[in-house]
Amino acid sequence: MGGRVGPGHDGEERRENTAKRREVRSMTTLDTTMPGAETPATDAPPARLDLAALYRESEIGPLLAELDRDLIGLQPVKNRIREIAAYLLVAKARKTLGLEASTPTLHMAFTGNPGTGKTTVALRMAGILHRLGYVRKGHLVSVTRDDLVGQYIGHTAPKTKEVLKRAMGGVLFIDEAYYLYRPENEKDYGQEAIEILLQVMENQRDDLVVILAGYADRMQTFFSANPGFRSRIAHHIDFPDYTDDELFSIAEVIAAKEGYRFDEGAKAALADYVTARRAQPDFANARSIRNAFDRARLRQAIRLFEAGGTVDAEALSTITADEIRASRVLTGTGVR
């Protein structure tokens, strides 16, 4: 009869529904194990961490040792660098153990007179930051105002951004940073560079560390006029002048690296030179000593050339008292 459904048809329909339910369950099970599906995290942070092992693995020890070996004096600076390195190592350990550990602010200010090792320490700091994983590359880009500030409208922004692009992943060292700010000149473009730097120091501090350097008093004035910089600087390190004994030792190290030595008369003359040069204008600590050595070996070369005859390694390597005392610093005729 038309429209009647028999018992056989009911059984077939029930079997089809059952098969469909099994297929759905099967598909659901497959979905949860498909590639790319999220799985609950099972790795918990460790309960303990060996700081000594972390220190060895970071390989910052050799850099700190180089700092101690290559820089004479400056013990307060070395202590501060070691403190910062320890702080960063502990911050890394905290993150490893799952403790609260936001990325520390690492921008710095190095203050002190010329020739006190600021650039050298900045280079070592870049290496420490890299080995601890706080910067990607660990290179140092050293610039002054002229590298950042343009001479006409529209020139400063591209210059500053190009420098920042080169420095990304490392450390940007701005020497005599206070020259960026010249309020007495209304047409100066330094303020534009400052605004770009401040923005990058804040927004990209995970990928760039900026070190501002210069004379202590001028840097203080600069920070007072530009509080945005002061608020972004986490570490202030003051570089003291070298003592006379330290400068004498620096001269011997410079000479030895170049394959020279001072004879006894030259050592006495050098001690007099250091004392006299410090009292004169534009004294630049180790830089002044380097310049004095370069002029002394020039005088030695002239002496040997004019003497003629044969020479041995000893003669070619020895700086005498005459080469030092011929300096205008000691003859009273000028600053050389």
Secondary structure, 3 states (H helix, E strand, C coil): CCCCCCHHHHHHHHHHHHHHHHHHHHHHHHHCCCCCCCCCCCCCCCCCCCHHHHHHHHCCHHHHHHHHHHCCCCHHHHHHHHHHHHHHHHHHHHHHCCCCCCCCCCCEEEEECCCCCHHHHHHHHHHHHHHCCCCCCCCEEEECHHHHCCCCCCCHHHHHHHHHHHHCCCEEEEECHHHHCCCCCCCCCHHHHHHHHHHHHHHCCCCCEEEEEECHHHHHHHHHHCHHHHHHCCEEEEECCCCHHHHHHHHHHHHHHCCCEECHHHHHHHHHHHHHHHCCCCCCCHHHHHHHHHHHHHHHHHHHHHHCCCCCHHHHHEECHHHHHCCHHHHCCCCC
